[in-house]
Amino acid sequence: MKISFPSCAPEYCAPDLALTFRALVDDRPVECSITAEALEDHFGARSPREEDLVRAFMAHRADIELAAQRLLNAVDGKPVTLHSGYFRFCN
């Protein structure tokens, strides 16, 4: 399975308190997301406000995309959400 991540900016999803970003799995778009809690707990986001989450995401994008790639591989390329617990137990 070939997984890549376009360099587009993540999108803020207020109802879910998360950022969404796109992966390409065998050239097929797949939605990924990371929760505000994960960004605060593991990547230094100062608050769940959009600008703080995006700043933390951009500063740690490579690590977040690597985690998403691992999870995408584990679930055969289906959409994934990175929660704080994933980073707590998988790092």
MDAnalysis code that builds the backbone (N, CA, C; Angstrom):
import MDAnalysis as mda
import numpy as np

u = mda.Universe.empty(273, n_residues=91, atom_resindex=np.repeat(np.arange(91), 3), trajectory=True)
u.add_TopologyAttr("name", ["N", "CA", "C"] * 91)
u.add_TopologyAttr("resid", np.arange(1, 92))
u.add_TopologyAttr("resname", ["MET", "LYS", "ILE", "SER", "PHE", "PRO", "SER", "CYS", "ALA", "PRO", "GLU", "TYR", "CYS", "ALA", "PRO", "ASP", "LEU", "ALA", "LEU", "THR", "PHE", "ARG", "ALA", "LEU", "VAL", "ASP", "ASP", "ARG", "PRO", "VAL", "GLU", "CYS", "SER", "ILE", "THR", "ALA", "GLU", "ALA", "LEU", "GLU", "ASP", "HIS", "PHE", "GLY", "ALA", "ARG", "SER", "PRO", "ARG", "GLU", "GLU", "ASP", "LEU", "VAL", "ARG", "ALA", "PHE", "MET", "ALA", "HIS", "ARG", "ALA", "ASP", "ILE", "GLU", "LEU", "ALA", "ALA", "GLN", "ARG", "LEU", "LEU", "ASN", "ALA", "VAL", "ASP", "GLY", "LYS", "PRO", "VAL", "THR", "LEU", "HIS", "SER", "GLY", "TYR", "PHE", "ARG", "PHE", "CYS", "ASN"])
u.atoms.positions = np.array([
    [0.856, -1.169, 0.000],
    [0.000, 0.000, 0.000],
    [0.900, 1.229, 0.000],
    [0.656, 2.127, -0.944],
    [1.424, 3.368, -1.039],
    [0.632, 4.487, -0.363],
    [1.247, 5.121, 0.643],
    [0.584, 6.191, 1.397],
    [1.417, 7.454, 1.293],
    [0.769, 8.554, 0.948],
    [1.438, 9.855, 0.921],
    [0.485, 10.902, 1.475],
    [1.031, 12.073, 1.753],
    [0.248, 13.163, 2.341],
    [0.485, 14.441, 1.537],
    [-0.567, 14.961, 0.894],
    [-0.424, 16.241, 0.195],
    [-0.065, 17.340, 1.199],
    [0.579, 18.374, 0.722],
    [1.039, 19.430, 1.633],
    [-0.028, 20.474, 1.930],
    [-1.288, 20.131, 1.786],
    [-2.389, 21.054, 2.083],
    [-2.468, 21.348, 3.584],
    [-2.997, 22.503, 3.897],
    [-3.201, 22.859, 5.309],
    [-4.314, 21.997, 5.898],
    [-4.221, 21.665, 7.183],
    [-5.304, 20.904, 7.819],
    [-6.535, 21.795, 7.971],
    [-7.690, 21.159, 8.121],
    [-8.937, 21.895, 8.313],
    [-9.431, 21.682, 9.736],
    [-9.944, 22.750, 10.323],
    [-10.465, 22.709, 11.687],
    [-11.901, 22.208, 11.666],
    [-12.206, 21.251, 12.516],
    [-13.573, 20.737, 12.659],
    [-14.028, 21.062, 14.078],
    [-14.742, 22.171, 14.224],
    [-15.156, 22.647, 15.545],
    [-16.023, 21.651, 16.307],
    [-17.023, 21.008, 15.672],
    [-17.866, 20.078, 16.443],
    [-17.081, 18.903, 17.041],
    [-16.025, 18.479, 16.350],
    [-15.230, 17.345, 16.831],
    [-13.991, 17.772, 17.621],
    [-13.719, 19.075, 17.680],
    [-12.477, 19.589, 18.271],
    [-11.296, 18.792, 17.720],
    [-11.125, 18.890, 16.418],
    [-10.083, 18.128, 15.737],
    [-9.644, 18.870, 14.481],
    [-8.496, 18.455, 13.968],
    [-8.045, 18.893, 12.655],
    [-8.138, 17.704, 11.723],
    [-8.607, 17.953, 10.507],
    [-8.627, 16.898, 9.504],
    [-7.560, 17.190, 8.462],
    [-7.007, 16.139, 7.915],
    [-6.017, 16.262, 6.847],
    [-6.154, 15.044, 5.952],
    [-5.664, 15.169, 4.738],
    [-5.879, 14.135, 3.747],
    [-4.627, 13.294, 3.538],
    [-4.861, 12.017, 3.377],
    [-3.817, 11.088, 2.938],
    [-4.233, 10.571, 1.575],
    [-3.262, 10.138, 0.797],
    [-3.538, 9.431, -0.442],
    [-3.068, 8.003, -0.239],
    [-3.993, 7.071, -0.321],
    [-3.688, 5.651, -0.161],
    [-3.893, 5.008, -1.523],
    [-2.776, 4.593, -2.126],
    [-2.828, 4.091, -3.507],
    [-3.575, 5.075, -4.406],
    [-3.234, 6.358, -4.259],
    [-3.798, 7.473, -5.029],
    [-5.279, 7.735, -4.760],
    [-5.822, 7.151, -3.707],
    [-7.218, 7.359, -3.310],
    [-7.225, 8.256, -2.070],
    [-8.016, 9.356, -2.074],
    [-8.046, 10.232, -0.895],
    [-8.720, 9.544, 0.295],
    [-8.079, 9.675, 1.448],
    [-8.598, 9.112, 2.694],
    [-8.490, 10.193, 3.764],
    [-9.576, 10.424, 4.490],
    [-9.564, 11.449, 5.529],
    [-8.907, 10.929, 6.802],
    [-8.043, 11.758, 7.337],
    [-7.398, 11.491, 8.624],
    [-7.732, 12.666, 9.533],
    [-7.697, 12.435, 10.819],
    [-7.890, 13.537, 11.749],
    [-7.068, 13.292, 13.006],
    [-6.830, 14.377, 13.698],
    [-6.141, 14.316, 14.981],
    [-6.918, 15.196, 15.941],
    [-7.171, 14.683, 17.130],
    [-7.978, 15.417, 18.098],
    [-7.200, 16.566, 18.737],
    [-7.956, 17.546, 19.206],
    [-7.353, 18.653, 19.938],
    [-6.625, 18.129, 21.169],
    [-7.207, 17.145, 21.822],
    [-6.575, 16.568, 23.008],
    [-5.198, 15.993, 22.684],
    [-5.082, 15.279, 21.565],
    [-3.786, 14.720, 21.172],
    [-2.789, 15.838, 20.874],
    [-3.252, 16.876, 20.202],
    [-2.350, 17.990, 19.888],
    [-1.915, 18.730, 21.150],
    [-2.808, 18.857, 22.118],
    [-2.450, 19.506, 23.383],
    [-1.524, 18.619, 24.219],
    [-1.876, 17.334, 24.341],
    [-1.127, 16.429, 25.215],
    [0.257, 16.074, 24.686],
    [0.404, 15.982, 23.373],
    [1.644, 15.422, 22.823],
    [2.403, 16.351, 21.884],
    [1.782, 17.436, 21.427],
    [2.448, 18.287, 20.446],
    [2.453, 19.767, 20.824],
    [2.122, 20.070, 22.066],
    [2.303, 21.417, 22.585],
    [1.266, 22.453, 22.202],
    [0.100, 22.052, 21.692],
    [-0.945, 23.047, 21.419],
    [-1.344, 23.704, 22.736],
    [-1.423, 25.011, 22.740],
    [-1.706, 25.744, 23.982],
    [-3.163, 25.717, 24.380],
    [-4.050, 25.482, 23.403],
    [-5.494, 25.456, 23.678],
    [-6.174, 24.726, 22.523],
    [-7.478, 24.479, 22.641],
    [-8.195, 23.858, 21.531],
    [-8.646, 24.859, 20.455],
    [-8.166, 26.087, 20.546],
    [-8.495, 27.087, 19.519],
    [-7.822, 26.705, 18.204],
    [-8.493, 27.011, 17.116],
    [-8.013, 26.626, 15.787],
    [-6.561, 27.025, 15.537],
    [-6.220, 28.270, 15.833],
    [-4.864, 28.735, 15.525],
    [-3.804, 27.986, 16.340],
    [-4.106, 27.635, 17.578],
    [-3.156, 26.878, 18.397],
    [-3.005, 25.447, 17.894],
    [-4.109, 24.845, 17.478],
    [-4.044, 23.478, 16.954],
    [-3.275, 23.428, 15.642],
    [-3.553, 24.360, 14.751],
    [-2.860, 24.384, 13.462],
    [-1.371, 24.629, 13.664],
    [-1.021, 25.521, 14.563],
    [0.399, 25.805, 14.834],
    [1.113, 24.538, 15.320],
    [0.496, 23.812, 16.248],
    [1.106, 22.579, 16.751],
    [1.194, 21.519, 15.653],
    [0.139, 21.407, 14.846],
    [0.144, 20.438, 13.749],
    [1.290, 20.733, 12.776],
    [1.407, 21.984, 12.372],
    [2.427, 22.342, 11.394],
    [3.840, 22.131, 11.954],
    [4.025, 22.401, 13.230],
    [5.343, 22.224, 13.845],
    [5.733, 20.747, 13.962],
    [4.734, 19.870, 14.022],
    [4.993, 18.437, 14.229],
    [4.380, 17.578, 13.127],
    [4.197, 18.179, 11.983],
    [3.519, 17.500, 10.878],
    [4.151, 16.156, 10.526],
    [5.453, 16.092, 10.448],
    [6.121, 14.839, 10.061],
    [5.794, 13.716, 11.041],
    [5.819, 13.999, 12.337],
    [5.510, 12.980, 13.345],
    [4.041, 12.554, 13.271],
    [3.158, 13.518, 13.036],
    [1.728, 13.222, 12.957],
    [1.431, 12.387, 11.715],
    [2.032, 12.746, 10.591],
    [1.819, 11.975, 9.370],
    [2.401, 10.572, 9.487],
    [3.522, 10.420, 10.154],
    [4.095, 9.089, 10.368],
    [3.144, 8.238, 11.208],
    [2.572, 8.811, 12.253],
    [1.606, 8.079, 13.080],
    [0.373, 7.711, 12.257],
    [-0.110, 8.640, 11.438],
    [-1.268, 8.355, 10.587],
    [-0.941, 7.252, 9.587],
    [0.259, 7.281, 9.040],
    [0.671, 6.244, 8.090],
    [0.678, 4.868, 8.757],
    [1.198, 4.791, 9.955],
    [1.210, 3.517, 10.691],
    [-0.212, 3.013, 10.942],
    [-1.090, 3.919, 11.346],
    [-2.463, 3.525, 11.622],
    [-3.200, 3.152, 10.332],
    [-2.971, 3.898, 9.258],
    [-3.577, 3.547, 7.974],
    [-3.147, 2.158, 7.523],
    [-1.893, 1.837, 7.714],
    [-1.417, 0.495, 7.376],
    [-2.125, -0.562, 8.213],
    [-2.348, -0.261, 9.477],
    [-2.970, -1.227, 10.387],
    [-4.445, -1.466, 10.066],
    [-5.125, -0.464, 9.486],
    [-6.559, -0.597, 9.212],
    [-6.852, -0.694, 7.711],
    [-5.834, -1.069, 6.956],
    [-5.988, -1.306, 5.522],
    [-6.496, -0.087, 4.761],
    [-5.987, 1.095, 5.132],
    [-6.271, 2.308, 4.380],
    [-7.620, 2.950, 4.604],
    [-8.299, 2.591, 5.669],
    [-9.589, 3.221, 5.992],
    [-9.334, 4.538, 6.742],
    [-10.313, 5.444, 6.802],
    [-10.128, 6.705, 7.526],
    [-9.714, 6.468, 8.983],
    [-8.859, 7.352, 9.493],
    [-8.341, 7.195, 10.852],
    [-8.470, 8.494, 11.632],
    [-8.586, 8.347, 12.953],
    [-8.528, 9.475, 13.881],
    [-7.450, 9.175, 14.906],
    [-6.522, 10.099, 15.033],
    [-5.443, 9.963, 16.013],
    [-5.890, 10.606, 17.321],
    [-6.070, 9.773, 18.331],
    [-6.451, 10.231, 19.670],
    [-5.211, 10.298, 20.556],
    [-5.309, 10.975, 21.656],
    [-4.207, 11.105, 22.582],
    [-3.679, 9.730, 23.023],
    [-4.578, 8.800, 23.282],
    [-4.170, 7.475, 23.726],
    [-3.289, 6.747, 22.736],
    [-3.479, 6.992, 21.459],
    [-2.628, 6.361, 20.449],
    [-1.168, 6.741, 20.694],
    [-0.919, 8.007, 20.915],
    [0.454, 8.472, 21.125],
    [0.992, 8.025, 22.484],
    [0.121, 7.927, 23.455],
    [0.533, 7.499, 24.796],
    [1.036, 6.059, 24.766],
    [0.369, 5.213, 24.011],
    [0.698, 3.787, 24.036],
    [1.574, 3.326, 22.881],
    [1.686, 4.116, 21.830],
    [2.448, 3.665, 20.656],
    [3.800, 4.348, 20.510],
    [4.138, 5.227, 21.386],
    [5.468, 5.874, 21.293],
    [6.412, 5.318, 22.316],
])
